[in-house]
Amino acid sequence: MLRLLKKAGQLLYRIWFYILVAIPIIVFSPLLIVLSFSEKTYPQFFWLARNIWATVILYGMGCIPRIEYEEKLVKGKSYMLVANHTSMLDIMLMLRVSRNPFV
């Protein structure tokens, strides 16, 4: 019985995640389409993904990010951020951590 409850909870959590991913995309899709036409508007596209989409998903899933830096990052210098992809929230967290667009 406990195993069945655990599986049901995992399923509901996963469904909730996909709802949180889909709703901002649907709501902002006209704006996302317009912003994706030109490389000049990529910073605005990234801002929307970072500040709206990733934040809604992280907070909606109950994962409030707390960012602690071991050392101060130098502005204008390149850094490599690596996610271990243990969950689908890794991408959202990477968006929140990085203030600059990344690939």
DOZAFI-461720 format. One record per atom (N, C-alpha, C, O): atom name; x, y, z; residue in three letters. Coordinates in Angstrom, 3 decimals. Example, Ala and Ser with C-alpha at 12.3 -4.5 7.8 and 13.67 -1.06 7.14 Angstrom:
! residues 2
<atom N <13.190 -5.690 7.800> ALA>,
<atom CA <12.300 -4.500 7.800> ALA>,
<atom C <13.200 -3.300 7.800> ALA>,
<atom O <14.236 -3.319 8.465> ALA>,
<atom N <12.850 -2.250 7.080> SER>,
<atom CA <13.670 -1.060 7.140> SER>,
<atom C <12.900 0.030 7.870> SER>,
<atom O <13.409 1.138 8.039> SER>,
***
This chain:
! residues 103
<atom N <0.822 -1.202 0.000> MET>,
<atom CA <0.000 0.000 0.000> MET>,
<atom C <0.868 1.268 0.000> MET>,
<atom O <0.584 2.235 -0.707> MET>,
<atom N <1.930 1.234 0.812> LEU>,
<atom CA <2.826 2.383 0.896> LEU>,
<atom C <3.546 2.618 -0.431> LEU>,
<atom O <3.768 3.757 -0.843> LEU>,
<atom N <3.901 1.526 -1.083> ARG>,
<atom CA <4.567 1.634 -2.384> ARG>,
<atom C <3.629 2.252 -3.420> ARG>,
<atom O <4.060 3.050 -4.252> ARG>,
<atom N <2.363 1.890 -3.370> LEU>,
<atom CA <1.362 2.444 -4.287> LEU>,
<atom C <1.189 3.944 -4.052> LEU>,
<atom O <1.078 4.711 -5.009> LEU>,
<atom N <1.167 4.365 -2.793> LEU>,
<atom CA <1.070 5.792 -2.467> LEU>,
<atom C <2.297 6.554 -2.960> LEU>,
<atom O <2.181 7.673 -3.459> LEU>,
<atom N <3.476 5.939 -2.818> LYS>,
<atom CA <4.704 6.570 -3.289> LYS>,
<atom C <4.659 6.756 -4.803> LYS>,
<atom O <4.997 7.827 -5.305> LYS>,
<atom N <4.247 5.727 -5.527> LYS>,
<atom CA <4.159 5.809 -6.994> LYS>,
<atom C <3.135 6.861 -7.417> LYS>,
<atom O <3.370 7.602 -8.371> LYS>,
<atom N <2.006 6.933 -6.718> ALA>,
<atom CA <0.978 7.930 -7.034> ALA>,
<atom C <1.510 9.339 -6.778> ALA>,
<atom O <1.257 10.249 -7.568> ALA>,
<atom N <2.240 9.522 -5.685> GLY>,
<atom CA <2.837 10.822 -5.379> GLY>,
<atom C <3.859 11.238 -6.418> GLY>,
<atom O <3.903 12.400 -6.820> GLY>,
<atom N <4.685 10.293 -6.856> GLN>,
<atom CA <5.672 10.584 -7.898> GLN>,
<atom C <4.993 10.968 -9.205> GLN>,
<atom O <5.440 11.882 -9.898> GLN>,
<atom N <3.920 10.273 -9.539> LEU>,
<atom CA <3.184 10.578 -10.767> LEU>,
<atom C <2.568 11.976 -10.697> LEU>,
<atom O <2.654 12.740 -11.659> LEU>,
<atom N <1.952 12.312 -9.572> LEU>,
<atom CA <1.358 13.643 -9.409> LEU>,
<atom C <2.423 14.735 -9.460> LEU>,
<atom O <2.201 15.790 -10.053> LEU>,
<atom N <3.570 14.489 -8.845> TYR>,
<atom CA <4.684 15.450 -8.864> TYR>,
<atom C <5.170 15.674 -10.293> TYR>,
<atom O <5.439 16.808 -10.690> TYR>,
<atom N <5.282 14.598 -11.062> ARG>,
<atom CA <5.737 14.687 -12.452> ARG>,
<atom C <4.712 15.434 -13.313> ARG>,
<atom O <5.079 16.275 -14.134> ARG>,
<atom N <3.435 15.125 -13.123> ILE>,
<atom CA <2.380 15.819 -13.876> ILE>,
<atom C <2.408 17.311 -13.553> ILE>,
<atom O <2.303 18.147 -14.451> ILE>,
<atom N <2.550 17.643 -12.263> TRP>,
<atom CA <2.613 19.047 -11.844> TRP>,
<atom C <3.802 19.756 -12.497> TRP>,
<atom O <3.682 20.910 -12.910> TRP>,
<atom N <4.949 19.074 -12.594> PHE>,
<atom CA <6.130 19.642 -13.242> PHE>,
<atom C <5.819 19.985 -14.694> PHE>,
<atom O <6.113 21.092 -15.146> PHE>,
<atom N <5.230 19.053 -15.421> TYR>,
<atom CA <4.931 19.302 -16.836> TYR>,
<atom C <3.900 20.414 -17.018> TYR>,
<atom O <3.967 21.162 -17.993> TYR>,
<atom N <2.963 20.530 -16.104> ILE>,
<atom CA <1.999 21.639 -16.156> ILE>,
<atom C <2.739 22.961 -15.966> ILE>,
<atom O <2.494 23.923 -16.694> ILE>,
<atom N <3.646 23.009 -14.984> LEU>,
<atom CA <4.416 24.234 -14.735> LEU>,
<atom C <5.334 24.588 -15.901> LEU>,
<atom O <5.603 25.766 -16.136> LEU>,
<atom N <5.814 23.595 -16.629> VAL>,
<atom CA <6.643 23.850 -17.805> VAL>,
<atom C <5.782 24.377 -18.947> VAL>,
<atom O <6.163 25.327 -19.631> VAL>,
<atom N <4.625 23.760 -19.150> ALA>,
<atom CA <3.791 24.064 -20.320> ALA>,
<atom C <3.066 25.403 -20.229> ALA>,
<atom O <3.004 26.132 -21.219> ALA>,
<atom N <2.523 25.739 -19.082> ILE>,
<atom CA <1.693 26.950 -18.976> ILE>,
<atom C <2.456 28.221 -19.350> ILE>,
<atom O <1.948 28.994 -20.162> ILE>,
<atom N <3.653 28.480 -18.801> PRO>,
<atom CA <4.365 29.693 -19.236> PRO>,
<atom C <4.715 29.681 -20.722> PRO>,
<atom O <4.692 30.726 -21.372> PRO>,
<atom N <5.038 28.506 -21.263> ILE>,
<atom CA <5.344 28.426 -22.692> ILE>,
<atom C <4.117 28.788 -23.517> ILE>,
<atom O <4.221 29.531 -24.493> ILE>,
<atom N <2.967 28.274 -23.135> ILE>,
<atom CA <1.727 28.578 -23.865> ILE>,
<atom C <1.372 30.053 -23.729> ILE>,
<atom O <1.039 30.706 -24.718> ILE>,
<atom N <1.442 30.578 -22.515> VAL>,
<atom CA <1.076 31.979 -22.272> VAL>,
<atom C <2.009 32.931 -23.012> VAL>,
<atom O <1.557 33.906 -23.612> VAL>,
<atom N <3.307 32.649 -22.969> PHE>,
<atom CA <4.286 33.551 -23.577> PHE>,
<atom C <4.680 33.166 -25.000> PHE>,
<atom O <5.587 33.778 -25.564> PHE>,
<atom N <4.026 32.171 -25.595> SER>,
<atom CA <4.447 31.708 -26.923> SER>,
<atom C <4.456 32.801 -27.987> SER>,
<atom O <5.388 32.823 -28.790> SER>,
<atom N <3.476 33.713 -28.049> PRO>,
<atom CA <3.595 34.771 -29.064> PRO>,
<atom C <4.863 35.611 -28.873> PRO>,
<atom O <5.555 35.934 -29.839> PRO>,
<atom N <5.153 35.953 -27.639> LEU>,
<atom CA <6.350 36.738 -27.347> LEU>,
<atom C <7.618 35.927 -27.626> LEU>,
<atom O <8.590 36.464 -28.158> LEU>,
<atom N <7.613 34.651 -27.274> LEU>,
<atom CA <8.771 33.793 -27.520> LEU>,
<atom C <9.048 33.647 -29.009> LEU>,
<atom O <10.204 33.648 -29.431> LEU>,
<atom N <7.996 33.523 -29.802> ILE>,
<atom CA <8.158 33.402 -31.257> ILE>,
<atom C <8.779 34.671 -31.821> ILE>,
<atom O <9.714 34.606 -32.619> ILE>,
<atom N <8.266 35.819 -31.411> VAL>,
<atom CA <8.797 37.099 -31.903> VAL>,
<atom C <10.257 37.269 -31.482> VAL>,
<atom O <11.087 37.686 -32.289> VAL>,
<atom N <10.574 36.951 -30.231> LEU>,
<atom CA <11.939 37.130 -29.731> LEU>,
<atom C <12.931 36.147 -30.353> LEU>,
<atom O <14.131 36.421 -30.392> LEU>,
<atom N <12.444 35.016 -30.835> SER>,
<atom CA <13.365 34.026 -31.406> SER>,
<atom C <13.681 34.273 -32.877> SER>,
<atom O <14.506 33.561 -33.448> SER>,
<atom N <13.050 35.260 -33.504> PHE>,
<atom CA <13.311 35.554 -34.917> PHE>,
<atom C <14.665 36.209 -35.155> PHE>,
<atom O <15.246 36.041 -36.227> PHE>,
<atom N <15.171 36.940 -34.194> SER>,
<atom CA <16.400 37.701 -34.405> SER>,
<atom C <17.406 37.438 -33.286> SER>,
<atom O <17.034 37.298 -32.121> SER>,
<atom N <18.672 37.374 -33.656> GLU>,
<atom CA <19.722 37.211 -32.649> GLU>,
<atom C <19.827 38.436 -31.749> GLU>,
<atom O <20.306 38.332 -30.620> GLU>,
<atom N <19.391 39.583 -32.229> LYS>,
<atom CA <19.454 40.818 -31.435> LYS>,
<atom C <18.542 40.753 -30.214> LYS>,
<atom O <18.813 41.391 -29.196> LYS>,
<atom N <17.458 39.978 -30.318> THR>,
<atom CA <16.507 39.899 -29.207> THR>,
<atom C <16.769 38.699 -28.300> THR>,
<atom O <15.975 38.417 -27.403> THR>,
<atom N <17.880 37.990 -28.528> TYR>,
<atom CA <18.196 36.844 -27.680> TYR>,
<atom C <18.348 37.223 -26.204> TYR>,
<atom O <17.892 36.460 -25.353> TYR>,
<atom N <18.962 38.354 -25.854> PRO>,
<atom CA <19.033 38.708 -24.425> PRO>,
<atom C <17.647 38.833 -23.771> PRO>,
<atom O <17.480 38.457 -22.610> PRO>,
<atom N <16.664 39.353 -24.495> GLN>,
<atom CA <15.309 39.446 -23.950> GLN>,
<atom C <14.690 38.050 -23.804> GLN>,
<atom O <13.984 37.768 -22.835> GLN>,
<atom N <14.969 37.187 -24.781> PHE>,
<atom CA <14.490 35.804 -24.725> PHE>,
<atom C <15.076 35.106 -23.499> PHE>,
<atom O <14.361 34.432 -22.757> PHE>,
<atom N <16.384 35.274 -23.295> PHE>,
<atom CA <17.051 34.668 -22.144> PHE>,
<atom C <16.494 35.236 -20.843> PHE>,
<atom O <16.278 34.491 -19.887> PHE>,
<atom N <16.258 36.551 -20.795> TRP>,
<atom CA <15.702 37.172 -19.588> TRP>,
<atom C <14.357 36.537 -19.244> TRP>,
<atom O <14.087 36.232 -18.082> TRP>,
<atom N <13.517 36.340 -20.257> LEU>,
<atom CA <12.202 35.736 -20.047> LEU>,
<atom C <12.344 34.307 -19.524> LEU>,
<atom O <11.648 33.910 -18.590> LEU>,
<atom N <13.251 33.538 -20.136> ALA>,
<atom CA <13.466 32.156 -19.696> ALA>,
<atom C <14.014 32.115 -18.275> ALA>,
<atom O <13.593 31.286 -17.468> ALA>,
<atom N <14.943 32.999 -17.971> ARG>,
<atom CA <15.595 32.999 -16.659> ARG>,
<atom C <14.676 33.509 -15.557> ARG>,
<atom O <14.525 32.864 -14.519> ARG>,
<atom N <14.070 34.653 -15.780> ASN>,
<atom CA <13.328 35.319 -14.711> ASN>,
<atom C <11.871 34.899 -14.587> ASN>,
<atom O <11.286 35.027 -13.512> ASN>,
<atom N <11.286 34.410 -15.641> ILE>,
<atom CA <9.880 34.006 -15.568> ILE>,
<atom C <9.773 32.478 -15.554> ILE>,
<atom O <9.321 31.883 -14.576> ILE>,
<atom N <10.198 31.859 -16.658> TRP>,
<atom CA <9.979 30.425 -16.847> TRP>,
<atom C <10.671 29.595 -15.768> TRP>,
<atom O <10.020 28.799 -15.090> TRP>,
<atom N <11.969 29.770 -15.603> ALA>,
<atom CA <12.713 28.967 -14.625> ALA>,
<atom C <12.250 29.247 -13.198> ALA>,
<atom O <12.158 28.328 -12.384> ALA>,
<atom N <11.964 30.496 -12.895> THR>,
<atom CA <11.535 30.854 -11.544> THR>,
<atom C <10.187 30.230 -11.208> THR>,
<atom O <10.006 29.691 -10.116> THR>,
<atom N <9.239 30.298 -12.143> VAL>,
<atom CA <7.914 29.694 -11.927> VAL>,
<atom C <8.057 28.201 -11.657> VAL>,
<atom O <7.429 27.670 -10.741> VAL>,
<atom N <8.876 27.531 -12.446> ILE>,
<atom CA <9.037 26.084 -12.290> ILE>,
<atom C <9.726 25.745 -10.969> ILE>,
<atom O <9.254 24.877 -10.235> ILE>,
<atom N <10.823 26.410 -10.660> LEU>,
<atom CA <11.549 26.098 -9.426> LEU>,
<atom C <10.697 26.347 -8.186> LEU>,
<atom O <10.606 25.484 -7.313> LEU>,
<atom N <10.077 27.511 -8.104> TYR>,
<atom CA <9.254 27.814 -6.934> TYR>,
<atom C <8.000 26.952 -6.906> TYR>,
<atom O <7.563 26.525 -5.838> TYR>,
<atom N <7.417 26.692 -8.081> GLY>,
<atom CA <6.223 25.844 -8.160> GLY>,
<atom C <6.480 24.419 -7.725> GLY>,
<atom O <5.584 23.755 -7.205> GLY>,
<atom N <7.698 23.940 -7.934> MET>,
<atom CA <8.059 22.584 -7.526> MET>,
<atom C <8.554 22.540 -6.080> MET>,
<atom O <8.876 21.471 -5.560> MET>,
<atom N <8.611 23.702 -5.438> GLY>,
<atom CA <9.048 23.744 -4.045> GLY>,
<atom C <10.556 23.775 -3.880> GLY>,
<atom O <11.065 23.516 -2.790> GLY>,
<atom N <11.272 24.086 -4.943> CYS>,
<atom CA <12.743 24.151 -4.909> CYS>,
<atom C <13.164 25.612 -4.937> CYS>,
<atom O <13.350 26.190 -6.007> CYS>,
<atom N <13.313 26.199 -3.773> ILE>,
<atom CA <13.717 27.598 -3.709> ILE>,
<atom C <15.242 27.649 -3.790> ILE>,
<atom O <15.932 27.161 -2.895> ILE>,
<atom N <15.770 28.246 -4.873> PRO>,
<atom CA <17.227 28.238 -5.042> PRO>,
<atom C <17.938 29.152 -4.048> PRO>,
<atom O <17.504 30.273 -3.782> PRO>,
<atom N <19.025 28.647 -3.517> ARG>,
<atom CA <19.915 29.426 -2.666> ARG>,
<atom C <21.297 29.313 -3.298> ARG>,
<atom O <21.891 28.235 -3.313> ARG>,
<atom N <21.798 30.406 -3.809> ILE>,
<atom CA <23.053 30.388 -4.553> ILE>,
<atom C <24.190 30.825 -3.639> ILE>,
<atom O <24.162 31.917 -3.073> ILE>,
<atom N <25.181 29.966 -3.502> GLU>,
<atom CA <26.377 30.262 -2.715> GLU>,
<atom C <27.583 30.100 -3.634> GLU>,
<atom O <27.755 29.055 -4.262> GLU>,
<atom N <28.402 31.117 -3.709> TYR>,
<atom CA <29.593 31.075 -4.548> TYR>,
<atom C <30.812 30.782 -3.688> TYR>,
<atom O <30.998 31.395 -2.637> TYR>,
<atom N <31.644 29.843 -4.136> GLU>,
<atom CA <32.891 29.563 -3.428> GLU>,
<atom C <33.903 30.671 -3.667> GLU>,
<atom O <34.740 30.958 -2.812> GLU>,
<atom N <33.819 31.286 -4.832> GLU>,
<atom CA <34.671 32.433 -5.136> GLU>,
<atom C <33.888 33.385 -6.030> GLU>,
<atom O <32.962 32.982 -6.734> GLU>,
<atom N <34.271 34.630 -5.988> LYS>,
<atom CA <33.575 35.649 -6.765> LYS>,
<atom C <33.911 35.496 -8.248> LYS>,
<atom O <35.076 35.345 -8.615> LYS>,
<atom N <32.886 35.535 -9.094> LEU>,
<atom CA <33.085 35.427 -10.534> LEU>,
<atom C <33.459 36.787 -11.105> LEU>,
<atom O <32.869 37.806 -10.746> LEU>,
<atom N <34.437 36.791 -11.991> VAL>,
<atom CA <34.917 38.020 -12.606> VAL>,
<atom C <34.052 38.329 -13.823> VAL>,
<atom O <33.883 37.489 -14.707> VAL>,
<atom N <33.505 39.547 -13.858> LYS>,
<atom CA <32.646 39.954 -14.966> LYS>,
<atom C <33.448 39.996 -16.271> LYS>,
<atom O <34.577 40.487 -16.295> LYS>,
<atom N <32.861 39.480 -17.353> GLY>,
<atom CA <33.506 39.486 -18.658> GLY>,
<atom C <34.376 38.265 -18.916> GLY>,
<atom O <34.879 38.088 -20.026> GLY>,
<atom N <34.557 37.428 -17.915> LYS>,
<atom CA <35.371 36.231 -18.062> LYS>,
<atom C <34.457 35.034 -18.337> LYS>,
<atom O <33.311 35.023 -17.889> LYS>,
<atom N <34.944 34.040 -19.058> SER>,
<atom CA <34.152 32.853 -19.385> SER>,
<atom C <34.265 31.808 -18.283> SER>,
<atom O <35.327 31.622 -17.689> SER>,
<atom N <33.154 31.131 -18.022> TYR>,
<atom CA <33.112 30.068 -17.027> TYR>,
<atom C <32.326 28.899 -17.587> TYR>,
<atom O <31.479 29.070 -18.465> TYR>,
<atom N <32.609 27.715 -17.076> MET>,
<atom CA <31.868 26.535 -17.479> MET>,
<atom C <31.016 26.077 -16.303> MET>,
<atom O <31.535 25.760 -15.233> MET>,
<atom N <29.705 26.047 -16.513> LEU>,
<atom CA <28.777 25.544 -15.512> LEU>,
<atom C <28.328 24.168 -15.980> LEU>,
<atom O <27.939 24.000 -17.136> LEU>,
<atom N <28.378 23.191 -15.097> VAL>,
<atom CA <28.065 21.820 -15.484> VAL>,
<atom C <26.936 21.293 -14.607> VAL>,
<atom O <27.000 21.365 -13.380> VAL>,
<atom N <25.906 20.764 -15.254> ALA>,
<atom CA <24.800 20.131 -14.535> ALA>,
<atom C <24.990 18.622 -14.604> ALA>,
<atom O <25.445 18.098 -15.620> ALA>,
<atom N <24.648 17.930 -13.535> ASN>,
<atom CA <24.794 16.474 -13.554> ASN>,
<atom C <23.527 15.777 -14.064> ASN>,
<atom O <23.512 14.553 -14.201> ASN>,
<atom N <22.484 16.530 -14.341> HIS>,
<atom CA <21.233 16.026 -14.918> HIS>,
<atom C <20.628 14.871 -14.121> HIS>,
<atom O <20.168 13.886 -14.699> HIS>,
<atom N <20.631 14.993 -12.804> THR>,
<atom CA <19.952 13.985 -11.998> THR>,
<atom C <18.451 14.231 -11.971> THR>,
<atom O <17.685 13.352 -11.575> THR>,
<atom N <18.030 15.407 -12.384> SER>,
<atom CA <16.598 15.693 -12.506> SER>,
<atom C <16.386 16.710 -13.623> SER>,
<atom O <17.336 17.301 -14.135> SER>,
<atom N <15.125 16.899 -13.987> MET>,
<atom CA <14.813 17.869 -15.038> MET>,
<atom C <14.885 19.302 -14.524> MET>,
<atom O <14.818 20.246 -15.312> MET>,
<atom N <15.020 19.470 -13.229> LEU>,
<atom CA <15.127 20.806 -12.656> LEU>,
<atom C <16.528 21.395 -12.812> LEU>,
<atom O <16.730 22.584 -12.565> LEU>,
<atom N <17.495 20.574 -13.219> ASP>,
<atom CA <18.871 21.063 -13.408> ASP>,
<atom C <18.927 22.237 -14.376> ASP>,
<atom O <19.621 23.221 -14.119> ASP>,
<atom N <18.208 22.143 -15.478> ILE>,
<atom CA <18.226 23.200 -16.492> ILE>,
<atom C <17.654 24.489 -15.914> ILE>,
<atom O <18.202 25.568 -16.135> ILE>,
<atom N <16.553 24.377 -15.175> MET>,
<atom CA <15.942 25.573 -14.578> MET>,
<atom C <16.902 26.225 -13.584> MET>,
<atom O <17.006 27.450 -13.519> MET>,
<atom N <17.597 25.397 -12.818> LEU>,
<atom CA <18.545 25.934 -11.846> LEU>,
<atom C <19.733 26.590 -12.545> LEU>,
<atom O <20.226 27.624 -12.093> LEU>,
<atom N <20.190 25.998 -13.639> MET>,
<atom CA <21.294 26.600 -14.407> MET>,
<atom C <20.874 27.964 -14.956> MET>,
<atom O <21.673 28.900 -14.976> MET>,
<atom N <19.626 28.075 -15.399> LEU>,
<atom CA <19.130 29.370 -15.878> LEU>,
<atom C <19.146 30.404 -14.760> LEU>,
<atom O <19.532 31.552 -14.981> LEU>,
<atom N <18.731 30.004 -13.561> ARG>,
<atom CA <18.683 30.939 -12.431> ARG>,
<atom C <20.083 31.349 -11.973> ARG>,
<atom O <20.282 32.489 -11.554> ARG>,
<atom N <21.044 30.446 -12.047> VAL>,
<atom CA <22.399 30.722 -11.571> VAL>,
<atom C <23.136 31.662 -12.513> VAL>,
<atom O <23.854 32.556 -12.065> VAL>,
<atom N <22.964 31.468 -13.806> SER>,
<atom CA <23.715 32.247 -14.794> SER>,
<atom C <22.985 33.538 -15.142> SER>,
<atom O <21.822 33.507 -15.544> SER>,
<atom N <23.655 34.658 -14.990> ARG>,
<atom CA <23.063 35.945 -15.351> ARG>,
<atom C <23.227 36.240 -16.836> ARG>,
<atom O <22.556 37.121 -17.372> ARG>,
<atom N <24.118 35.505 -17.502> ASN>,
<atom CA <24.380 35.716 -18.923> ASN>,
<atom C <23.919 34.504 -19.722> ASN>,
<atom O <23.923 33.385 -19.208> ASN>,
<atom N <23.524 34.715 -20.971> PRO>,
<atom CA <23.111 33.583 -21.809> PRO>,
<atom C <24.230 32.554 -21.946> PRO>,
<atom O <25.412 32.898 -21.958> PRO>,
<atom N <23.839 31.300 -22.047> PHE>,
<atom CA <24.805 30.220 -22.198> PHE>,
<atom C <24.260 29.186 -23.165> PHE>,
<atom O <23.075 29.185 -23.499> PHE>,
<atom N <25.143 28.312 -23.606> VAL>,
<atom CA <24.747 27.236 -24.524> VAL>,
<atom C <24.944 25.926 -23.815> VAL>,
<atom O <24.678 24.869 -24.386> VAL>,
***
